């Protein structure tokens, strides 16, 4: 979900965009003005502020690495795919973005759709060359064959189990993520909404296949709402959450959900690992992925959605998660 609803329409005849240069500014301090690196179980590695000229650059909702810490694919809530590569320096800190490109999504009729409510892509999961994308407003979870520069029509829509009448217009599936085949969910696909709530104020979610298939809930702790999630190597689910108010600005939070607490009929909850406000290098944090570094460390990567605003930034941040 964007914090501010963009009125920009995507031209129906828009062709795939050419590769474009991305300028970056290195972020060396997460807590602004302080050189501390450790924040609970997370250790800040480094980050980037990303800027580029094309008008479609930005609006990044979710991303997944195709190669650990390197090649990635993502979706923007303006109806675009984006692709690129994160570059690291000799010390392992993110230092640049290469091979960046964007291309417009096609609908089932093979057209580029100009209506925001039809193209509001908020989440992505990748497995076996298939991109599974969650959309809100026109709520659906669709699958595409993942061939950069050649991504065509959605070839399948999945049953997301949650009754459509329970999905709020701009609070839909902010998370779709594959669980670990060796974990408690046996490789099932999991979908979590941002703020589609039941009568008790819990967040609707679902395990879409496997032995624990069915609707479950995630306990909401206001004022934070879910913007993305990914499974950790041990089978737990890491959720990225965000809060916004005019008084406090943007805040972000990472929460860890025990994998055994996820499944049909369950109410999942878990501890906060990190919380940050505008005293830290954050913005409208929307995307999260988890990957293994070559030294075996578990890395948590975050991106922000600038809402196509001059007053917000596109950020990429990396942390080591020290496992308990």
N, C-alpha and C positions, 0 to 999 in steps of 0.2 A: 504493500500500500504506500502511495505517496502521501507525504504530509500535506501537500498542497495539490489540488487537482489541476492538471495541466489541460489547457484548452487547445493545445497545438494538435492539429490533425496531420496524419501521415498521408502524403499524396498517393492516390490510388495507382499512379503509374510509376512510383518510385522504383528505380532499378537497384540491384545490389550495389553497395557502396565500395569504392576502391579502398585498398589499404591506406591507412593514415598514420602520420607520426603522432606520438603521444609524448609531450614534455612532462617531466617529473621534477618534483622537489623532494629531496630526502627528508624523512621524519626520523629524527634520532632520539627524541624524548617523547614518551607517551604522556607523562604528567608534565604539562607545560612548565618550563623553567626549572625542572628538577631532573637530575641524572639517574634517578632510581630505575631499576630494571625489573624488580620483582613485585608482583601484585597478586597476593595470595598464591595459588598454585601455578599462576601464569608468569612467564618471563618474556618481556618485550624484546623482540628481535630487531624490528625496524619497520618503516612504512614509507609510503609514497603519496604525495598529492599529485593527481593526474589532470592534465589540461590538454585539450586538443581543439582544433578549429572547426571541424564540421558541425553543423547545427544539430545533428542527431546524436552527437556524443553526450552521454550522460543518461540519467534515468535508470541506472543499473540496479536490478532487483535481486538477482541471485546468480551464482556461478558455481561451476564444478571444475576441478582440475582433471584434464585428460591424461597428463603426465604429472606425477607428484611435484608440486611447487613450480611447475613450468607452464606447459600449454594448458589453456583453459577455454571453456565455453560458458556463456551466460545469456540471460534474457533481460531485456529492458522493458519497463512497463509502458513504453510507447510503441510496442509491437516490433521490436528488433532483436535479432540474435547479435551477440558480440563475441569475438574470438581474439586471442592474443597469447603472449608468452611473458611471464614474469622472469626477469633476469636478476641474478644475485651476484654480489661482489665476492672477492676472495675470502672475506670473513663470514659469508653466508647471509648477509643482509640484503633485502630487496633493493635493487639499484636502478631498475628501468623496466619499460614495457616495450616489447617488440612485436612486429607482425600483427598489429591491431587492425581489425576490420569489423564492419557491421553489415548486416543484410536484413532486409525487411522480411517479416514472417508472412506466410501465405495462409489463407483460410481454406476450408474444404473445397471451395470452388476455384482455387488457384489464383485468387485475387489478393492484392494488398488492401487491407481494410482500413478505412479512414476513421472509423468510429472508436473512440477511446474505450468504450464499454466492451468492445469485441476483442481488443488486443492487449488488455491489461495483464500481461504475463508477470507473475510474482515469484515463481519458484521453479527449480529445475533439478532433476536427478538424471544421472547418466549410467547406463549399463549396457554392455554388449552392443555398442554402436547405436543405441536407441536413447533419444532424449525424451524424458517424460516431463511435461510442463504443466504447472498449475496456473489457471487463470481465475481472476475474480471479476465481479460485476456480472458478466456472462459466465457463471461458474462452470468449470469443466477441468478435467485432467486429460490432456491429449498427448499422444506419442508421435514422434517424428524420427525418421532415419537421419542419423547424424553424419552429414557429409558437408563440411564447410564449403560454402560457395555453391552448393547444389542442394541445400535443404529444400524439400518440396512441401507437399501437402501433409497435414496430419493424417496418418493412416489408421488411427484407432483412438477411440475415447474410452476411458476406463470408468467403471462404476465406482464412485467415490463413497458410497454407502451412507454418508450423512444425508438425511433428508434435505432436499433443496430448500424447503421453506425455513430451515434452521440456519441457512447461510446468509449473513448480512451482506449487503451490496458491495461495500468497499472493505470487507473484513474476511475475505475468503482464504483460499489455500496458499498461505505464505511459505509453507514448507512441504516439499515432497522429497523423500530421501530413502535410499535403499539401506536396509539393515545388513549386518554381517551374517553371511551364511552359517557361521559357527556360533553365532550368538543366540540368545533366547528366542528371537523372532524368526530364526532360520532363513534369513535373506529376504524377508517380506518387504514390500513397499509400504511406507508409512506417510500419511498426509496429516498435517496439522493446520488448523485455521489460525488467523490472526486474532480475531475477537468475535467469532460467532459463538455466543454464549447460551448455555442452558439456563433454566430458571434459578439454579443455585449460583450462577455466575461463573461456571467452569467452561473451559474452551473445548469446543468440539474437535475431535480428531478421529482417525481411523487407521487400522491395520488392514490393508487392502487385499492381502492374500495370506496363505500359510496357516499354521495350526492355531494362531491367535487372532484370526481374521474377525473383524467386527469394530464397532464404534467404541472408543474410549474417550475419556476427558482428561484435560490437563488443568490442574488448579491454577487459577489466575491470581496474581498478587499485584493489585493496582498500584501505581498507574501504568505499569509496563504491559506491553502487548508483543506477541511473538512475530518476528520478521523472517526467521529462517532457522534451519536446524540441520545437523549431520550427526551420524553415529560415530562414536569413538571406537578404537580397536577392541575394547573390552565388552562392547555391546550396549553401553550407555548412550543416551541421546543428549547431545549438547544443543541447547536452544539459545538463539540470539533474540534479545528482546529490546524494545525501544519505548521511551516515553517522551512526550513533548508537551510543553505549556509555554505560554507567553512569558510567564514569570521566571521559569527555570531554564528555558531553552530545551535543547535536546539532551537526553540521557540514554545510556545503553547499559545492558546487563547480559551476562552469560549465566545460564542455569543448567545444571546437570541432572538428568532424569535417569534413574536406575532402569536398565533394560528389562528387568523382571517385573517392573511396575506398569509395563505397556502391554495392552491386550484387551480383548473384548470385555466390556463392562467395568474396566478398571478406572480409577482416578489417580493419575500420575502427578507426582510433585518431586521436588528436589532442591538441593542447596544452590545458593548463588556463589559462583566462582569469582566473578568480577563485576563491579559496577563503576561507571564513570559518568561524569558530567562535563560541562563546558570548560572545566579546568584541565581537561585532557584533550588529546588530539583525536576527537571524534566528530562526526556529523550525523546525518540521518542513516545510521548503520542498518543495512538491509540484507546483506549476503554473507554467508559463512560456509567454509569448507574445512575439512580435517584431512591431513595427509601425513605420511611418514617421510622424514628426512633421511638422507643416506646414512647418517650416524644412528638411526633408529629412533630419534626423538619424534614425539607427536606434535605436529604443528597445527595451530588454529589460525586460519586466514580469514579476514573480514574485509568487506567492501561497503562503501556508502553510496547512496542515491542522492544526487544533488538536486533532484526535482526540476532540473533544467533551469535553475535559479542562479542569478549572479551572486547571491548572498550565501550560497552553499558550495560544498566541495565534493569532488570524487576522490575518496581515500582508499588506500589499500594498506592493511596492517597485518603484521605477523607476530604470533606469540608461540613460545614453547609451552605446552601443557605438561607439567611434571605430574606423572601418574601417581595416584595414591597407593 
